[in-house]
């Protein structure tokens, strides 16, 4: 069935270093790939997204890359700060007559000061 | 103030009892979703609805039921048939296309005693 795998499950980096989170999706018909950030005790919020007709998108310290051939996409955070500490979820939008989003299992990022 | 509201925030239930979680949105979104969040398992889709009076099962629909009588409302009932109902439940809404942001509620934490 439809599946999104996300790695790693936890990631610790020193403040100022870069962090990379990777996701792989199974349905080649997927064409929308958002990333959500969930801070402790709060709701997930969209931080960046990419569509299948684009290979890379950047927004300040955050970037997402997409490799359609390999069916994987990655989140890159540069110059990490303590406020980047959160759980990050990737998702793939599956076309199946109706539109549903399948999420990865999440990555807990800890930025060490 | 536009948004998506879930209630109650915390709920305790005895085994064998049904409980209904409320989700209301005033964003005029067509699509609404229910996800279950457990540690290490990400966001798993329970049910979703693209239009009023229509909804589809997600990956873990067993033991749950929903209704979509109004565009603004998508309540979730956790029935006594759900074997492990203790979890954090998130409701979301979106435009109903496969390229678009999901807006999440603040969640409802259900504990079965």
Interface residues (C-beta under 8 A of the other chain):
Chain A: X1 X6 X9 X31 X32 X34 X36 X42 X43 X44 X45 X46 X49 X51 X89 X93 X94 X95 X98 X99 X100 X101 X102 X103 X104 X105 X106
Chain B: X31 X33 X35 X40 X41 X42 X43 X44 X45 X48 X50 X56 X58 X59 X90 X94 X96 X97 X98 X99 X100 X101 X102 X104 X105 X106 X107
